[in-house]
Amino acid sequence: MPFNGQAAWLPALIKNPYKANSVLLAGGTVNGASGSHIIELTLLDTQIKVSQWNFNFKLNGGGEITALSHNPIFGNEMYVTTSNGQFFKSFNSGQSFVQTKIGVPGGDSLYGSKVLVSKVSGNRIVLGGSGYNNPAVFLSLDGGNNFQPMIQGLPETTVFDLEYSPDENLIYAATEAGPYVFVQADQMWYDLSEGKAPNQRYYSVEYVNLGNGKIRFGTFGRGIWDFNLADPLSISEKEITEKGIHIYPNPSSSFINLHTESFINKSIQIINSTGQLIESKKITRDHTKIDISHFPNGVYYIIFEGNKNNLVNTFVKI
């Protein structure tokens, strides 16, 4: 169902947070006029009712809508990015919007751009889009009033999609240059492919809660690729610290030290981001030095054997 003036061939689509059996589409208009509106599609019995919301982004300083999102914590807040690099915020469930930022990433003609809102902190918003003439990713910590680039380690590329890990310590990005992960503790992006996944555009990414959990990437013509997340990645950094686990330096290019006072005579496993076992050994003392100089660059998970549950921590080889 085409709408006049939409920005992307596959416009952004989200569940309508304010109405059952309804979705919101990043549209143009339903009546053929000039403009860019949020389009509402609602299932009534066996028919789909189509309507457009009142606010016209094109007539209020914006271009066409490239992405839209809803705040799961502050339920009356919605966010929109437009094709001319503007960010709009609504405080009243989409009845009206105010522009807070100019110069955000532009959208791709096929998939638009991305607005990722934290489910833990409603004030943390990440924007992704084209990064050839400006940063591809921006971060706001104040609900979209101010943004700063977050591109350390990320090449000049287009970011099509973004997704958090369950604990939100990692941000995964589907990009034109491949699959990437942002490690919050390091404030750095890392390439996840490690030469094993295809050199291709990655258009989508999502967390799939199947057993151990997976990050699932969709490519342009090269299939679906899953990156396994060792269970349970949702263990908090506080709990890991309380268990006496410390990894340093992190990131590292040559070796890591494990301080594991409560895990003596227990085993650890090191796996890469694709779930492949890299190394397994028994910890015999509270301080262990591990050579990682031969590891390919990337993110690694250390699984610590526990009496009841395993604990997992991460380190980065650079």
C-alpha positions as CSV (number, residue, x, y, z in Angstrom):
1,M,0.0,0.0,0.0
2,P,2.1,3.0,-1.2
3,F,1.7,6.4,0.4
4,N,2.6,9.6,-1.4
5,G,5.9,11.2,-0.3
6,Q,7.3,8.4,1.9
7,A,11.1,8.6,2.4
8,A,12.1,4.9,2.2
9,W,11.0,2.0,-0.1
10,L,10.4,0.0,3.1
11,P,9.3,2.6,5.6
12,A,9.7,2.2,9.3
13,L,6.9,0.3,11.0
14,I,6.2,0.1,14.8
15,K,3.4,-1.2,17.0
16,N,1.0,1.6,17.9
17,P,1.6,2.1,21.7
18,Y,-1.8,3.8,22.1
19,K,-4.2,1.5,20.3
20,A,-4.7,-2.3,20.0
21,N,-4.5,-4.0,16.7
22,S,-2.8,-1.0,15.2
23,V,0.6,-0.1,13.7
24,L,2.3,3.2,12.8
25,L,4.1,3.7,9.5
26,A,6.7,6.4,8.6
27,G,4.6,7.8,5.8
28,G,4.0,10.6,3.4
29,T,0.3,11.2,3.0
30,V,-2.8,9.1,2.3
31,N,-4.6,11.6,0.2
32,G,-2.0,12.4,-2.4
33,A,-1.2,15.9,-1.0
34,S,2.3,17.1,-0.2
35,G,3.5,16.3,3.2
36,S,5.0,13.7,5.6
37,H,2.8,12.3,8.3
38,I,2.7,9.3,10.6
39,I,0.3,6.9,9.0
40,E,-1.9,4.7,11.3
41,L,-3.1,1.3,10.1
42,T,-5.8,-0.3,12.4
43,L,-7.4,-3.7,11.9
44,L,-11.2,-3.5,12.4
45,D,-12.8,-7.0,12.0
46,T,-11.4,-8.0,8.6
47,Q,-10.7,-4.5,7.2
48,I,-7.7,-2.2,7.7
49,K,-8.6,1.4,8.5
50,V,-6.0,3.9,7.2
51,S,-5.5,7.4,8.6
52,Q,-2.8,10.0,9.0
53,W,-1.8,11.9,12.1
54,N,-2.2,15.6,12.0
55,F,1.4,16.8,12.4
56,N,3.0,17.5,9.1
57,F,6.8,17.2,9.4
58,K,7.5,18.5,5.9
59,L,5.7,21.7,6.6
60,N,7.3,22.1,10.0
61,G,11.0,22.3,8.9
62,G,11.5,18.6,8.3
63,G,11.7,16.4,5.3
64,E,10.1,13.0,4.9
65,I,10.1,10.6,7.9
66,T,13.0,8.2,8.0
67,A,12.5,6.6,11.4
68,L,10.0,6.7,14.3
69,S,10.1,5.2,17.8
70,H,8.2,5.2,21.1
71,N,9.6,5.5,24.6
72,P,8.7,2.4,26.6
73,I,9.4,4.1,30.0
74,F,7.9,7.6,29.3
75,G,4.9,6.4,27.4
76,N,3.7,9.8,26.1
77,E,7.1,10.4,24.3
78,M,7.6,9.6,20.7
79,Y,10.6,10.4,18.3
80,V,10.9,11.0,14.6
81,T,13.9,11.6,12.3
82,T,13.5,13.1,8.9
83,S,15.4,13.0,5.6
84,N,16.9,16.4,6.1
85,G,18.7,15.4,9.3
86,Q,16.3,16.6,11.9
87,F,15.2,15.0,15.2
88,F,11.7,15.6,16.5
89,K,10.2,14.8,19.9
90,S,6.6,14.6,21.1
91,F,5.6,15.0,24.7
92,N,1.9,14.3,24.1
93,S,1.7,10.9,22.4
94,G,2.2,12.3,18.9
95,Q,-0.3,15.1,18.8
96,S,2.5,17.6,18.2
97,F,6.3,17.5,17.9
98,V,9.2,19.9,18.6
99,Q,12.5,19.8,16.7
100,T,15.5,19.4,19.1
101,K,18.4,18.5,16.8
102,I,19.7,19.3,13.3
103,G,22.4,17.2,11.7
104,V,21.4,13.7,12.7
105,P,22.2,10.8,10.3
106,G,20.2,10.8,7.1
107,G,18.3,7.8,6.0
108,D,18.9,5.1,3.3
109,S,16.5,5.1,0.4
110,L,15.7,1.5,1.0
111,Y,15.4,1.2,4.8
112,G,15.4,4.7,6.2
113,S,17.3,5.1,9.5
114,K,16.9,3.9,13.1
115,V,15.9,5.3,16.5
116,L,16.8,3.0,19.4
117,V,15.4,3.8,22.8
118,S,16.6,2.2,26.0
119,K,14.3,0.0,28.0
120,V,16.4,0.7,31.1
121,S,16.9,4.4,31.0
122,G,14.2,6.3,29.1
123,N,16.6,9.2,28.6
124,R,19.1,7.2,26.5
125,I,18.4,7.3,22.8
126,V,20.7,6.1,19.9
127,L,20.3,7.3,16.3
128,G,21.7,5.4,13.3
129,G,21.9,6.3,9.6
130,S,24.2,7.4,6.9
131,G,27.7,8.1,8.0
132,Y,29.5,9.2,4.9
133,N,29.2,13.0,5.4
134,N,28.6,13.0,9.1
135,P,28.8,10.5,12.1
136,A,26.7,7.4,11.5
137,V,25.6,7.1,15.1
138,F,24.6,9.7,17.7
139,L,23.8,9.2,21.4
140,S,21.6,11.2,23.7
141,L,21.5,10.8,27.5
142,D,18.9,13.5,28.1
143,G,15.9,12.2,26.2
144,G,16.8,13.6,22.8
145,N,17.6,17.2,23.7
146,N,21.3,16.9,23.0
147,F,23.3,14.4,21.0
148,Q,26.9,13.5,20.7
149,P,28.7,11.2,18.1
150,M,29.6,7.7,19.1
151,I,31.7,6.4,16.2
152,Q,35.0,5.4,17.8
153,G,36.1,2.2,15.9
154,L,33.3,2.4,13.4
155,P,34.2,3.0,9.7
156,E,32.5,5.5,7.5
157,T,29.4,3.5,6.7
158,T,25.6,3.5,6.9
159,V,23.9,2.0,9.9
160,F,20.6,0.4,9.0
161,D,19.6,-1.1,12.3
162,L,20.5,-1.1,16.0
163,E,19.7,-3.5,18.9
164,Y,20.7,-3.7,22.6
165,S,21.9,-6.9,24.3
166,P,19.5,-7.8,27.2
167,D,21.5,-6.0,29.8
168,E,22.2,-3.1,27.4
169,N,25.9,-3.2,28.0
170,L,26.3,-3.9,24.2
171,I,24.8,-2.3,21.2
172,Y,24.7,-4.3,17.9
173,A,24.7,-2.5,14.6
174,A,23.7,-3.8,11.1
175,T,25.8,-1.7,8.7
176,E,26.9,-1.5,5.1
177,A,30.4,-2.4,6.3
178,G,29.3,-5.5,8.2
179,P,28.1,-6.5,11.7
180,Y,29.4,-4.4,14.6
181,V,29.1,-4.2,18.4
182,F,29.6,-1.2,20.7
183,V,31.0,-2.1,24.1
184,Q,29.7,0.4,26.6
185,A,32.6,-0.2,29.0
186,D,35.1,0.7,26.3
187,Q,33.1,3.3,24.4
188,M,34.3,1.5,21.3
189,W,32.8,-0.3,18.2
190,Y,34.3,-3.6,17.2
191,D,33.8,-5.7,14.0
192,L,31.9,-8.9,14.8
193,S,32.5,-10.8,11.6
194,E,36.1,-11.9,12.3
195,G,36.4,-13.0,8.7
196,K,33.8,-15.8,9.2
197,A,30.6,-14.0,8.2
198,P,30.2,-12.7,4.6
199,N,31.5,-9.4,3.5
200,Q,28.1,-7.9,2.7
201,R,25.5,-5.3,3.7
202,Y,23.8,-6.2,7.0
203,Y,20.3,-4.6,6.9
204,S,18.7,-5.9,10.2
205,V,19.6,-7.0,13.7
206,E,17.5,-8.3,16.5
207,Y,17.9,-10.2,19.8
208,V,16.3,-13.6,19.7
209,N,15.5,-15.2,23.1
210,L,15.9,-18.8,22.2
211,G,17.7,-20.8,24.9
212,N,21.1,-19.2,25.2
213,G,20.0,-16.1,23.2
214,K,21.2,-15.0,19.9
215,I,21.8,-11.8,18.0
216,R,20.4,-12.3,14.5
217,F,21.6,-10.3,11.5
218,G,19.9,-10.2,8.1
219,T,22.0,-9.5,5.0
220,F,21.5,-8.4,1.5
221,G,21.3,-11.7,-0.4
222,R,23.6,-13.7,1.8
223,G,21.1,-15.1,4.3
224,I,20.6,-14.8,8.1
225,W,23.5,-15.0,10.5
226,D,23.2,-15.7,14.2
227,F,25.8,-14.7,16.8
228,N,25.4,-16.8,19.9
229,L,25.3,-15.1,23.3
230,A,26.6,-17.4,26.0
231,D,24.0,-17.8,28.7
232,P,23.5,-15.8,30.8
233,L,24.8,-12.5,29.5
234,S,22.2,-10.6,31.6
235,I,24.3,-11.2,34.7
236,S,25.0,-7.7,36.1
237,E,28.5,-6.3,36.4
238,K,27.8,-5.8,40.1
239,E,27.1,-9.5,40.6
240,I,30.2,-10.5,38.7
241,T,32.3,-8.1,40.9
242,E,30.8,-9.5,44.0
243,K,31.8,-13.0,42.9
244,G,35.4,-11.8,42.9
245,I,35.9,-11.8,39.1
246,H,38.2,-9.2,37.6
247,I,39.6,-9.1,34.0
248,Y,42.3,-6.6,33.1
249,P,43.6,-5.0,31.0
250,N,40.4,-4.8,28.9
251,P,40.6,-4.3,26.0
252,S,44.0,-5.8,25.4
253,S,46.2,-6.8,22.4
254,S,48.5,-9.3,24.1
255,F,47.2,-10.8,27.4
256,I,44.6,-10.6,30.0
257,N,44.8,-11.2,33.8
258,L,42.0,-13.1,35.5
259,H,41.6,-12.4,39.2
260,T,39.2,-15.1,40.3
261,E,39.4,-15.7,44.0
262,S,36.1,-17.6,44.3
263,F,36.7,-19.8,41.3
264,I,39.9,-21.7,42.2
265,N,39.9,-25.3,40.9
266,K,37.0,-24.6,38.5
267,S,37.0,-24.4,34.8
268,I,36.6,-21.5,32.3
269,Q,35.7,-21.4,28.6
270,I,36.5,-18.7,26.2
271,I,34.2,-18.4,23.2
272,N,34.1,-15.9,20.4
273,S,31.1,-13.9,19.2
274,T,29.9,-16.7,16.9
275,G,29.8,-19.2,19.7
276,Q,33.0,-21.0,18.8
277,L,35.1,-22.5,21.7
278,I,38.5,-20.9,21.6
279,E,40.1,-22.1,24.8
280,S,39.2,-24.1,27.9
281,K,41.3,-24.5,31.0
282,K,41.1,-25.1,34.8
283,I,41.8,-22.2,37.2
284,T,44.3,-23.4,39.9
285,R,45.1,-20.1,41.6
286,D,43.5,-16.7,42.2
287,H,45.5,-15.0,39.5
288,T,45.8,-16.4,36.0
289,K,47.5,-14.8,33.0
290,I,46.1,-15.8,29.5
291,D,47.9,-15.1,26.3
292,I,45.4,-13.7,23.7
293,S,47.9,-12.4,21.2
294,H,47.0,-15.1,18.7
295,F,43.3,-14.3,19.0
296,P,41.6,-12.4,16.1
297,N,40.4,-9.0,17.1
298,G,36.9,-8.9,18.5
299,V,34.7,-9.5,21.5
300,Y,35.1,-12.7,23.5
301,Y,33.1,-14.2,26.4
302,I,34.6,-16.0,29.4
303,I,32.2,-18.5,31.0
304,F,33.1,-19.2,34.6
305,E,31.9,-22.5,36.0
306,G,29.7,-22.0,39.1
307,N,28.2,-24.3,41.7
308,K,24.7,-23.6,40.5
309,N,24.9,-21.1,37.7
310,N,27.6,-20.1,35.3
311,L,28.8,-16.5,35.2
312,V,29.8,-14.8,32.0
313,N,32.1,-11.7,31.4
314,T,33.5,-10.2,28.3
315,F,36.8,-8.9,27.1
316,V,37.9,-7.3,23.8
317,K,41.0,-8.2,21.8
318,I,42.3,-5.3,19.8
